[in-house]
Amino acid sequence: MTSNQQRKCLKMICFHGYNTSKEVFDYQSRYFRQAFSSIIDFHSIDAPHDCEDEPNQALINRGFTQPYKAWLNIGQSVKDQESGIESTINRDVVSGLEDSIKSVLKEIEEHGPFDGALAFSQGSIFYRHMYRVLNQINPQSIEGFPNFLISVGGPYFPYMKFNYQGRDFKQDYTLPIDSLHIYGERDEYKAFMTVHKLFSNTPDVIWHEDGHQFPRKLEQKEYEILKGFIIKQWRLKYDEDCVFEYDQFNF
């Protein structure tokens, strides 16, 4: 490959989880990214909203600096006029999509195009809501928008709504895109690991033995499903097969 030739790869924008950051995401996903670094360019970004919730002490102990971020704000913060005490109401509604979508579109304009998205936890929820806004609620043609998704620990809370421009929306929308969903057998949110049902284009689902996290090990049959999904996206882009650096996913 000469200096004038670009390396062939899939380019994926990465959305971190709630109350973390892009640096935390890079740490959490380090083995996943290592497994596919030869064929995927991962581009992590920070959400625009500062998190007010207490951070995970383990992250602070590892040296990850605050403020930690969120794509979506949970509930609505109100202040009592007499006492000045703030409280949160409407905890079944998330907000903040406007600024989060704006930040992603700016990232696409400056660093895109992106083939797909890799999203963890709330990052996966945000991607779904963003996709709906840009394709149904406020349709926009965005060149370079990521149109396939690998979701890790992405929950579906059916009772939740999201607010966009002053209106609340139910999660009654299916996404007609290629998607792969990675769930943990010991995830504390395991009962809500059903988000694949909101994707209409025959979603792939794989499981690993750990909790609410990126996997460090996959059974071979699960790894083959993951590789098959990536091969499909590679073929759509390059009309050829790709070569994987690792025969097994075990770190």
N, C-alpha and C positions, 0 to 999 in steps of 0.2 A: 504494500500500500504506500503510495507516494504521499508527500506532504499536502498535495492538492486534493487527495481523495479522502472522503469522510468514511469513518468506520461504520460498517453496517451494524445497526442495533435497533431495538425497540426503545422508544423514549417514553418513560413513565413519570408523571408527576405524582408526588407522594404527600398524602394528607395524614398528619399525626392524630393521636387520640386526644381526649379531653384532659385539660390541665397538664399538658406536657409541652413539647416544643419540637422543632425540626431536629435539633441535636439529640433529644431523647429518642425520637423516632429512628434516627440513624443508628443509635446504639441498640434499640430494641430489635431492629430489623437486620442487624449486621450479618447474621448467618444467611438469611434469605438473600440479601443483596450479594453476598460473597458467592453464593451458589450460581447466580445468574449474571455476574458482573461482566462476563465476556460477551454477552449478547443483549444486555439491557442497560441503558443509561438511566439511573434513578436520580430524580431531581426533587429534593425535599424542600418544603416551604413552611413558613410559620403562619398560623392563623392570626387574624387581626385583633381578636378580643383578648384582653387581659383577664385571667381567671381570678376570681375573688375567693374561691374555695381553698382550704388548706391543701398545700401540695403534699405529694407522697414523700415522706421523710427519706426513704431509700434513695430517691433521685437527688435530693439535696446532699446526702452523704456521699454520693458519687461525683459531686462537683458540678452538677447541672444547675446553671444560674437561672434565677427568676428575672422577670415575670414569666410564668407559664401561661399557655394560650388555650383558646377554645374557638372552634368554628361556629358554635351555636351557644347562645345563652339560655339557661334553663330557668323558666319562669320570668316574672316581672318584679323588679325591685321597687318598693315604694317606701317613702319615709313618712313617719308620723309627724304631723306639723307641730304638735305640742312637745313630744318627748325627743324628737329628732332621731328616734330609733328606726333603722331600716329593716324591712322584712321582705320576704319573697312570696308572691302570690302566683296563682295560675301556673303551677309547676308541671302541668301537663301540656304546656305550650313552650316551644323553643323559638327564639328570635335571633336576630343578628345576621340573617342571610344576606341582606343587602351589601353590607361591608365585606363579608366573606367572599361573595361572588365577585365583587369588584376587585378584590385583591388577587383572585385566581385569574380573572381575565387580563389583568395587568401582567401577571406572570407569564401567561400564554403569549401575550403580545411581545414581551421582552425576551423570553427564553424558549418559546415553543417552536414548531408545533409539537404536540404530545400525542403519542399513539394511544396510550391508556393511562389508567390511574392505579396506584397501589395505596390502599387506605386501611387504616387501623381504627377499630372501635368507632368513636364519634366521627372520625374522618370518613368512614363509610356511610354513616347516616347523612352527613353533609353532602357527600357526592350525590346521593339519591335526590335530595331536595333541590340541589343546584341543577341537576339534569332536568327535573320536572319544570323548574322555573324557566329555564332557557329553551325548553322544547314545547311547553304547553301554556304556562301562565303568562309569561312575557317572552314569546318566541323571538330568538335571535339566532342568526347564522354566524357561528363563531369558528373561524378557520383555525385549525390546529387543536380543537377541543378533544380531550381524551375520551374515546368512544368504546373502550372496553375497561373492565374493572376486575382487579384482584382484591378481594375484601378479606381482611383478617380480623376475626373477632368482631364482626359487624352485627350488632343486635337489631332486632325489630321490636319496638315497643308499640303495639297496635293502638293503644289508648292515647298516644301522643299526637299532637298537632304541631304544625309549624306556621309561624306568622311571616307573611311577606307583604310589605307595603300596606300594613294595617289590616290585612285579612288573614283569618285562620283557615288552614287547609288540612283536611284529613289525609292520611297516607293511603289513598285509594287509587294509586297510580302504579302501573307496571312499566318497567324499563325494557325496551326492545333491543337490548345490546348483549354482546357476549360477556359473560361474567363467570368468575370462579370464587368460591367462598370457602375459607379455611376456618374451621371451628375447633375448639379445644374440648376434649372430653371432660376436663375438670374445670371448665370455665364457670365462674360464679353466675354468669348470665346464660348458662346453657339453655335454659327453658325458652330464651328469647332468640336463640340462634336459628331463626327461620326466615331470615331476610331473603334467601334465595327464591322463595315463593313469589317475590315481587318482581322477578326478572323472567320475562316471557320467552327468551331465546335459549331454551334448554340449558339452564345454568349447571355448572359443575360444582360438586360439593366434596370436600375432603376433610378428614378429621385427623387430629394428632392427640397425643396422650397427655398433654399439659393443660394449663389453664388459659386465662385471658391474656394471651401473649402470642408472639410469633413462634412458630415451631422450631425446635432444634433438631428434631428427628421426624422423618416420615416413613411409614411403611412403604415398601417398594411399589405396591399397587397404587398408593396415594400419590407417590412421586411421579409415577407414569402418567396419571391423570393431569397433574400439574404441568409436566413437560408437554403433554399433548395439547393442552390449552395454549401454551406459549408457541408451540410449533404452528398452530392454526393462525395465530396473529402474525407470526413471521411470514408465513406463506401468503397471507393477504397483502403484506407490504412488499415482499421481495419475490414472490412466486418461486420459492425454493425452500429447502429444509435448512434448519440451523443445527449447529453442533454444540452439545452441552459439555461443559468442563468436568462435571461431577456425575458419576454413574449412580451414586447413592446420595440421599439427603440425610446426613448424620453428622452433627457437629458437637 
